[in-house]
Amino acid sequence: MIEFKDVNLVYPNGTQGLKNVNVKINDGEFVVIVGLSGAGKSTFIRSINRLVTPTSGSLLIDDEDILKFHGKDLRKLRTKTGMIFQNYNLVKRSNVLKNVLAGRLGHTGTLRSILNLYSKEDISLAYRSLQRVNIDEKIYNRADELSGGQQQRVSIARVLTQQPKYILADEPVASLDPPTSHQVMTYLRKVNKEDNITTIVNLHFIDMAMEYADRIIGMRAGEVVFDGPVSEVSERTFEEIYGRSIREDDMRGGANES
């Protein structure tokens, strides 16, 4: 379980990234966070694995306040929380297998990873992870030979190989066309349900939020302005989250504003 208790984050330039956030996310949920750019979505999600560090409050993961973590505890936290980025974050000149095996870094250690000293079990796990997202035929291709959608599937396989308890996806489909975006979201949802991995996804696209989420959290100016099951969400809900009207074409394509 993840619980934000009165969490605030103020950046050095004075910008408030999070403001009085109180949220509890239960094990196995598929949560989508929506809001305009700058609303605090990325700050929220990156707080969970301490890529950014809140300045006050408590952030509990499995009943431990991760804001107190340093060194070994922080490395353990990041092994437990798999991260999927908008830009895929792959090593372009390495092949797909090596990129996916990087998910074992927290388990094997840096030296063994650098020397490619992975066990047969690790390699087998990596291959099974690639099979689960239907990209195993590209196992020996370099990452930069793949399309954007294929690269994002490799990044999902890498997270699966990490065997995390939580998956955090920060705008994972922002750079992809609509059919490919749905494919990536389908794989994330499938993994969430099959492995009971708590999954938190930042999205700009309203239709995808409605289609894939169990629960939607709406953010504006660092604050949570809506939190509820998708069954309670309407067009009016999105208008309140975004602070403006949502036209029909927005409902299909998302309320994406830079």
C-alpha positions as CSV (number, residue, x, y, z in Angstrom):
1,M,0.0,0.0,0.0
2,I,1.1,3.6,-0.8
3,E,-0.1,6.4,1.4
4,F,0.6,10.2,1.1
5,K,0.0,12.0,4.3
6,D,0.0,15.8,4.1
7,V,2.8,15.7,1.5
8,N,4.2,18.9,0.1
9,L,7.0,19.5,-2.3
10,V,8.5,22.9,-2.9
11,Y,11.2,23.1,-5.6
12,P,14.3,25.3,-5.0
13,N,12.9,28.0,-7.3
14,G,9.8,28.2,-5.0
15,T,7.4,26.3,-7.3
16,Q,5.1,24.1,-5.3
17,G,5.0,20.7,-7.0
18,L,2.8,19.0,-4.5
19,K,0.4,20.7,-2.0
20,N,-1.2,19.0,1.0
21,V,-1.6,15.6,-0.8
22,N,-3.4,12.9,1.1
23,V,-3.9,9.8,-1.0
24,K,-4.0,6.1,-0.2
25,I,-3.4,3.6,-3.1
26,N,-4.3,0.0,-2.3
27,D,-2.5,-3.1,-3.5
28,G,-3.4,-4.3,-7.0
29,E,-5.1,-1.1,-8.1
30,F,-4.7,0.4,-11.6
31,V,-4.7,4.2,-11.0
32,V,-4.5,6.8,-13.7
33,I,-3.5,10.4,-12.8
34,V,-4.8,13.1,-15.1
35,G,-4.3,16.9,-15.3
36,L,-2.7,19.5,-17.5
37,S,1.1,19.8,-17.9
38,G,2.5,21.3,-14.7
39,A,-0.4,20.0,-12.6
40,G,2.0,17.8,-10.5
41,K,1.4,14.4,-12.1
42,S,5.1,13.6,-12.7
43,T,6.1,15.0,-9.3
44,F,3.5,12.8,-7.6
45,I,4.7,9.6,-9.3
46,R,8.4,10.4,-9.0
47,S,8.0,11.0,-5.3
48,I,7.0,7.3,-4.9
49,N,10.5,6.1,-5.8
50,R,12.2,9.2,-4.5
51,L,13.4,10.5,-7.9
52,V,12.1,13.7,-6.3
53,T,11.9,14.2,-2.5
54,P,8.9,15.9,-0.9
55,T,9.8,18.7,1.6
56,S,7.3,17.8,4.2
57,G,4.7,15.2,5.3
58,S,5.0,11.4,5.2
59,L,5.0,9.0,2.3
60,L,4.4,5.4,3.4
61,I,5.1,2.4,1.3
62,D,4.2,-0.9,3.0
63,D,4.0,1.1,6.2
64,E,7.5,2.6,6.0
65,D,8.1,6.3,5.6
66,I,10.3,6.4,2.5
67,L,11.1,10.1,3.0
68,K,13.5,8.9,5.7
69,F,15.3,6.4,3.4
70,H,18.9,6.7,2.4
71,G,21.6,4.5,0.8
72,K,20.7,0.8,1.0
73,D,17.0,1.4,1.9
74,L,16.6,3.7,-1.1
75,R,18.2,1.2,-3.4
76,K,15.8,-1.5,-2.0
77,L,12.8,0.9,-2.6
78,R,13.8,1.4,-6.2
79,T,14.1,-2.3,-6.8
80,K,10.5,-2.7,-5.5
81,T,9.2,0.2,-7.7
82,G,9.6,-0.3,-11.4
83,M,9.6,2.9,-13.6
84,I,8.5,3.3,-17.2
85,F,9.4,6.6,-18.8
86,Q,8.0,8.6,-21.8
87,N,11.3,8.4,-23.6
88,Y,11.8,4.6,-23.0
89,N,15.1,5.1,-21.2
90,L,16.8,2.3,-23.1
91,V,20.5,2.0,-23.9
92,K,20.2,2.5,-27.7
93,R,23.4,0.7,-28.7
94,S,22.7,-2.4,-26.6
95,N,20.5,-5.2,-27.8
96,V,17.0,-5.9,-26.4
97,L,18.1,-8.7,-24.1
98,K,20.7,-6.6,-22.4
99,N,18.3,-3.8,-21.9
100,V,15.7,-6.1,-20.3
101,L,18.4,-7.8,-18.1
102,A,19.1,-4.3,-16.7
103,G,15.9,-4.9,-14.7
104,R,17.9,-7.3,-12.6
105,L,20.4,-4.7,-11.5
106,G,18.9,-4.2,-8.1
107,H,19.0,-8.0,-7.5
108,T,22.5,-8.8,-9.0
109,G,24.5,-5.7,-8.2
110,T,26.3,-3.2,-10.4
111,L,29.5,-5.2,-11.0
112,R,27.8,-8.4,-12.2
113,S,25.6,-6.3,-14.4
114,I,28.5,-4.4,-16.0
115,L,30.3,-7.8,-16.6
116,N,27.1,-9.4,-18.0
117,L,27.3,-12.1,-15.3
118,Y,23.7,-13.0,-15.3
119,S,22.4,-16.4,-14.2
120,K,20.5,-18.7,-16.5
121,E,17.4,-17.9,-14.3
122,D,17.8,-14.2,-15.0
123,I,18.1,-14.8,-18.8
124,S,15.1,-17.1,-18.7
125,L,13.1,-14.5,-16.8
126,A,14.1,-11.8,-19.3
127,Y,13.0,-13.9,-22.2
128,R,9.7,-14.7,-20.6
129,S,9.1,-11.0,-20.0
130,L,9.7,-10.3,-23.6
131,Q,7.3,-13.0,-24.6
132,R,4.6,-11.5,-22.4
133,V,4.7,-8.2,-24.4
134,N,5.1,-10.0,-27.7
135,I,8.5,-8.6,-28.6
136,D,10.7,-11.7,-28.1
137,E,11.5,-12.0,-31.8
138,K,13.5,-8.8,-31.4
139,I,15.7,-10.1,-28.6
140,Y,19.0,-9.6,-30.4
141,N,18.1,-6.3,-32.2
142,R,19.7,-3.1,-31.0
143,A,17.2,-0.9,-29.2
144,D,17.7,1.9,-31.7
145,E,16.4,-0.4,-34.5
146,L,13.0,-0.6,-32.9
147,S,9.9,1.6,-33.3
148,G,8.7,3.7,-30.4
149,G,6.0,1.3,-29.5
150,Q,8.4,-1.6,-29.6
151,Q,10.9,0.3,-27.4
152,Q,8.2,0.9,-24.9
153,R,7.3,-2.8,-24.8
154,V,10.9,-3.5,-24.1
155,S,10.8,-1.1,-21.2
156,I,7.8,-2.9,-19.9
157,A,9.6,-6.2,-20.2
158,R,12.6,-4.7,-18.3
159,V,10.3,-3.7,-15.5
160,L,8.7,-7.2,-15.4
161,T,12.3,-8.7,-15.2
162,Q,12.8,-6.4,-12.2
163,Q,9.9,-8.2,-10.5
164,P,8.6,-5.1,-8.7
165,K,5.6,-4.7,-6.4
166,Y,4.7,-1.4,-7.9
167,I,4.9,-0.1,-11.5
168,L,5.1,3.7,-12.1
169,A,4.5,4.9,-15.6
170,D,5.2,8.6,-16.4
171,E,3.4,9.5,-19.6
172,P,4.3,6.1,-21.2
173,V,2.2,6.8,-24.4
174,A,2.7,10.5,-24.9
175,S,5.1,9.9,-27.9
176,L,3.1,7.2,-29.5
177,D,0.3,7.1,-32.1
178,P,-3.2,6.1,-30.8
179,P,-3.2,2.4,-31.9
180,T,0.2,1.9,-30.4
181,S,-0.7,3.7,-27.3
182,H,-3.7,1.4,-26.8
183,Q,-1.4,-1.6,-27.3
184,V,1.0,-0.4,-24.6
185,M,-1.8,0.4,-22.2
186,T,-3.3,-3.0,-22.8
187,Y,0.0,-4.7,-21.8
188,L,0.2,-2.6,-18.7
189,R,-3.3,-3.5,-17.7
190,K,-2.7,-7.1,-18.4
191,V,0.4,-7.2,-16.2
192,N,-1.5,-5.4,-13.5
193,K,-4.3,-8.0,-13.4
194,E,-2.2,-11.1,-14.0
195,D,0.5,-10.3,-11.4
196,N,-1.5,-8.1,-9.1
197,I,1.1,-5.3,-9.4
198,T,-0.1,-1.9,-8.2
199,T,0.2,0.3,-11.3
200,I,0.1,4.1,-11.4
201,V,0.1,5.8,-14.8
202,N,0.2,9.5,-15.7
203,L,-1.9,10.2,-18.8
204,H,-3.0,13.3,-20.8
205,F,-5.5,11.2,-22.8
206,I,-9.0,11.2,-21.3
207,D,-10.4,8.4,-23.3
208,M,-7.6,6.1,-22.2
209,A,-8.0,7.1,-18.6
210,M,-11.6,6.1,-18.8
211,E,-10.9,2.8,-20.6
212,Y,-8.1,1.4,-18.5
213,A,-8.3,2.9,-15.0
214,D,-9.9,1.3,-11.9
215,R,-9.5,4.7,-10.3
216,I,-8.8,8.2,-11.5
217,I,-6.9,10.9,-9.5
218,G,-7.2,14.4,-10.9
219,M,-4.5,17.0,-10.2
220,R,-4.3,20.8,-10.6
221,A,-1.5,23.1,-9.4
222,G,0.0,20.4,-7.2
223,E,-3.3,19.5,-5.5
224,V,-5.5,16.5,-5.8
225,V,-8.9,17.9,-6.9
226,F,-10.6,14.6,-7.7
227,D,-10.1,11.0,-6.5
228,G,-12.6,8.3,-7.2
229,P,-13.5,5.1,-9.1
230,V,-13.8,5.4,-12.9
231,S,-17.5,4.6,-12.5
232,E,-18.0,8.0,-10.8
233,V,-16.2,10.0,-13.5
234,S,-18.1,12.1,-16.1
235,E,-17.3,14.8,-18.6
236,R,-18.1,17.3,-15.9
237,T,-15.5,15.7,-13.7
238,F,-12.8,16.3,-16.3
239,E,-14.0,19.9,-16.7
240,E,-13.5,20.4,-13.0
241,I,-10.0,18.8,-13.1
242,Y,-8.8,20.8,-16.1
243,G,-10.6,24.0,-15.2
244,R,-12.2,24.4,-18.6
245,S,-14.7,22.8,-20.9
246,I,-13.9,19.5,-22.5
247,R,-15.0,19.4,-26.2
248,E,-15.9,16.1,-27.9
249,D,-12.6,16.1,-29.8
250,D,-10.8,16.5,-26.4
251,M,-12.6,13.4,-25.1
252,R,-11.2,11.4,-28.0
253,G,-7.7,12.9,-28.2
254,G,-7.0,14.1,-24.6
255,A,-6.7,17.5,-23.0
256,N,-3.1,17.9,-23.7
257,E,-1.7,21.3,-23.0
258,S,1.9,22.2,-22.6
